[in-house]
Amino acid sequence: MTPNDVIDSAKRILQDSKFLRTPDSYSASTLLIFVNNTVKRMVMVRPDLFTTTDDIATTPNTVLQTMPSDCFRLVDIFQVVDGNTLEEVDRDQFNRTNRDWATEPAASPVKFMRHARSPNKYFLYPRPSSGIELVAEYVKIQPIYTLNDTILNLPDDYLPALVDGVVYNILSVETDENSSQVGMARAKMFLDGFNQALGISLQARVLSDIEDGAVTPPSTEARR
């Protein structure tokens, strides 16, 4: 799926729109801004749609670590590359049980802890020795797309939701110009469609992620 696919669908919906009766170069460039803005809103609302799993480097001899620059937020850390797995623990509880853990010798980490105030930082125990890499899942910050770029990580099934978000942006501009009740209602219809598509897909994911025999869905923390 590319921004051009989204723009083509939006134009078909709004083929009678006064806003689109402008030179193609202006319309395409403006709509491309709307596509990029909508993608970034989707990252904020549904970060789980933009996850990637990759090897990440660590800073040796320190417990506090920072995720790569393209990370929006950490999701999970699975293992040391070609090595042991890591267990997630709560830092406050770990502090209470082992106050000297941060000063222990560097080695291959066996535990990680989230930074409660920063989604892009985390702690390792023990602090990593030189050359340690981890296999981690994280939400990837989205680039500024051009017309024919492939939108990263987002499944093609989300094209209708992305189109709804772009159409809402267009109608919001038109509503500012004519302030009609019809225009405002139409803009709201597409905004509702955008929000509902993202919300319904999240509910479906919760249901599909429940293991056989489970009686409650996974917690928000578990889905981060």
PLY file of the C-alpha trace (Angstrom):
ply
format ascii 1.0
element vertex 224
property float x
property float y
property float z
element edge 223
property int vertex1
property int vertex2
end_header
0.00 0.00 0.00
1.35 3.42 -1.03
0.16 6.98 -0.36
-0.84 7.11 -4.03
-3.26 4.19 -3.44
-4.81 6.11 -0.56
-5.05 9.33 -2.59
-6.70 7.56 -5.54
-9.38 6.11 -3.25
-9.93 9.47 -1.53
-10.35 11.22 -4.90
-12.98 8.70 -5.98
-14.95 9.38 -2.81
-14.63 13.15 -3.21
-14.77 13.49 -6.99
-17.32 16.29 -6.64
-15.41 18.12 -3.95
-14.63 21.76 -4.61
-11.32 21.27 -2.85
-10.12 18.80 -5.50
-10.98 21.09 -8.42
-7.47 22.48 -8.38
-4.32 21.69 -10.38
-3.27 18.07 -9.90
0.12 19.02 -8.51
-1.46 21.02 -5.70
-4.05 18.38 -4.92
-1.50 15.55 -4.84
0.96 17.43 -2.64
-1.76 18.51 -0.22
-3.27 15.06 -0.05
0.15 13.56 0.55
0.48 15.77 3.63
-2.90 14.47 4.80
-1.78 10.86 4.25
1.39 11.35 6.28
-0.50 13.11 9.07
-3.09 10.33 9.20
-0.42 7.63 9.37
1.18 9.44 12.32
-2.21 9.64 14.05
-2.59 5.89 13.54
0.77 5.33 15.23
-0.49 7.28 18.24
-3.84 5.46 18.41
-2.76 1.97 17.35
0.98 1.58 17.84
0.58 -2.20 17.65
0.00 -1.88 13.88
3.52 -0.57 13.31
5.70 -3.03 15.19
8.94 -4.51 13.93
11.32 -7.12 15.36
15.03 -6.47 14.96
18.44 -6.87 16.55
19.35 -3.85 18.68
22.73 -2.86 20.09
23.29 -2.17 23.78
25.56 0.28 25.57
28.12 -1.75 27.54
28.64 -1.45 31.30
25.46 0.52 32.06
22.07 -0.69 33.24
20.07 2.12 31.60
19.62 1.54 27.87
18.05 3.55 25.04
16.14 2.10 22.10
17.18 2.90 18.50
16.37 6.34 17.11
13.55 4.98 14.93
11.70 3.58 17.96
8.38 5.09 19.04
8.07 2.74 22.01
9.45 -0.57 23.24
7.12 -3.57 23.01
9.19 -6.54 24.21
12.71 -7.95 24.45
13.01 -11.63 23.65
16.61 -12.74 23.96
20.28 -12.01 23.56
21.24 -12.53 19.91
22.38 -16.17 19.64
22.05 -16.45 23.41
19.77 -16.69 26.41
16.22 -15.38 26.76
15.30 -12.38 28.95
12.62 -12.19 31.62
10.67 -8.96 32.14
10.50 -7.89 35.79
9.17 -4.87 37.65
11.97 -2.43 38.55
10.43 -1.24 41.83
10.06 -4.79 43.06
13.54 -5.70 41.82
14.99 -2.71 43.68
13.39 -3.92 46.90
14.71 -7.45 46.57
18.22 -6.59 45.36
19.35 -3.02 46.02
22.84 -3.65 44.63
21.80 -5.16 41.30
23.00 -2.15 39.28
26.58 -2.56 40.54
26.99 -6.24 39.77
29.61 -7.21 37.14
28.76 -6.89 33.46
27.64 -10.08 31.74
24.95 -11.38 29.39
21.62 -9.86 30.60
18.90 -12.19 31.87
16.26 -9.64 32.91
14.90 -6.36 31.57
12.76 -3.65 33.14
10.73 -0.91 31.50
11.38 2.74 32.26
8.08 3.91 33.74
8.47 7.47 32.43
10.05 6.83 29.04
8.75 4.36 26.44
12.12 4.39 24.67
14.33 3.49 27.64
14.75 0.29 29.63
17.05 -1.36 32.19
19.10 -4.55 31.91
20.27 -6.96 34.59
23.09 -7.57 34.74
24.50 -4.63 32.81
25.64 -5.87 29.43
29.23 -6.60 28.57
30.71 -5.28 25.32
29.17 -6.42 22.03
25.82 -7.63 23.42
22.88 -7.35 21.00
19.25 -8.11 21.79
16.29 -9.32 19.77
13.54 -6.78 20.45
10.10 -5.84 19.21
9.26 -2.16 19.04
6.93 0.34 17.39
8.69 1.97 14.48
8.49 5.73 13.92
7.03 6.32 10.49
8.99 8.32 7.90
7.59 11.07 5.70
6.33 9.13 2.71
6.41 10.15 -0.94
3.64 9.17 -3.34
5.00 5.77 -4.36
6.66 4.65 -1.12
5.34 1.52 0.54
3.81 2.34 3.93
5.87 0.27 6.36
4.38 -2.42 8.61
0.75 -1.40 7.96
-1.31 -4.26 6.43
-3.21 -3.48 3.22
-6.48 -4.25 5.04
-6.17 -0.86 6.74
-6.49 1.04 3.46
-10.18 1.94 4.11
-9.35 3.30 7.57
-6.49 5.37 6.19
-8.72 6.69 3.39
-11.38 7.68 5.95
-8.77 9.61 7.92
-7.56 11.44 4.81
-11.09 12.25 3.65
-11.85 13.64 7.11
-8.87 16.00 6.79
-10.12 17.18 3.39
-13.68 17.73 4.57
-12.43 19.57 7.65
-10.78 22.11 5.34
-13.95 22.45 3.31
-16.04 22.75 6.47
-13.86 25.61 7.65
-14.68 27.36 4.38
-18.44 26.84 4.22
-19.31 25.86 7.83
-22.45 24.04 6.66
-24.17 21.55 8.90
-24.06 19.04 6.05
-20.32 19.51 5.64
-19.71 19.16 9.38
-21.84 16.02 9.55
-20.06 14.50 6.57
-16.64 15.21 8.07
-17.72 13.62 11.34
-18.97 10.54 9.49
-15.51 9.86 8.08
-13.81 10.62 11.40
-16.13 8.14 13.09
-15.35 5.59 10.39
-11.62 6.07 10.96
-11.90 5.70 14.74
-14.32 2.77 14.57
-12.17 0.83 12.11
-9.17 1.11 14.41
-11.20 0.28 17.51
-12.99 -2.71 15.99
-9.74 -4.18 14.70
-8.26 -3.86 18.20
-11.23 -5.74 19.69
-10.83 -8.46 17.07
-7.15 -8.76 17.93
-7.92 -9.19 21.62
-10.34 -12.01 20.80
-7.92 -13.73 18.43
-5.04 -13.43 20.90
-6.87 -15.21 23.75
-5.51 -18.70 24.21
-7.88 -21.67 24.32
-9.50 -21.90 27.70
-8.73 -18.32 28.73
-11.61 -16.44 30.30
-10.23 -12.91 30.21
-8.44 -11.00 27.46
-4.78 -10.04 27.89
-4.13 -6.86 29.82
-3.20 -3.56 28.19
0.30 -3.95 29.63
0.66 -7.35 28.00
-0.31 -5.92 24.60
2.14 -3.00 24.72
0 1
1 2
2 3
3 4
4 5
5 6
6 7
7 8
8 9
9 10
10 11
11 12
12 13
13 14
14 15
15 16
16 17
17 18
18 19
19 20
20 21
21 22
22 23
23 24
24 25
25 26
26 27
27 28
28 29
29 30
30 31
31 32
32 33
33 34
34 35
35 36
36 37
37 38
38 39
39 40
40 41
41 42
42 43
43 44
44 45
45 46
46 47
47 48
48 49
49 50
50 51
51 52
52 53
53 54
54 55
55 56
56 57
57 58
58 59
59 60
60 61
61 62
62 63
63 64
64 65
65 66
66 67
67 68
68 69
69 70
70 71
71 72
72 73
73 74
74 75
75 76
76 77
77 78
78 79
79 80
80 81
81 82
82 83
83 84
84 85
85 86
86 87
87 88
88 89
89 90
90 91
91 92
92 93
93 94
94 95
95 96
96 97
97 98
98 99
99 100
100 101
101 102
102 103
103 104
104 105
105 106
106 107
107 108
108 109
109 110
110 111
111 112
112 113
113 114
114 115
115 116
116 117
117 118
118 119
119 120
120 121
121 122
122 123
123 124
124 125
125 126
126 127
127 128
128 129
129 130
130 131
131 132
132 133
133 134
134 135
135 136
136 137
137 138
138 139
139 140
140 141
141 142
142 143
143 144
144 145
145 146
146 147
147 148
148 149
149 150
150 151
151 152
152 153
153 154
154 155
155 156
156 157
157 158
158 159
159 160
160 161
161 162
162 163
163 164
164 165
165 166
166 167
167 168
168 169
169 170
170 171
171 172
172 173
173 174
174 175
175 176
176 177
177 178
178 179
179 180
180 181
181 182
182 183
183 184
184 185
185 186
186 187
187 188
188 189
189 190
190 191
191 192
192 193
193 194
194 195
195 196
196 197
197 198
198 199
199 200
200 201
201 202
202 203
203 204
204 205
205 206
206 207
207 208
208 209
209 210
210 211
211 212
212 213
213 214
214 215
215 216
216 217
217 218
218 219
219 220
220 221
221 222
222 223
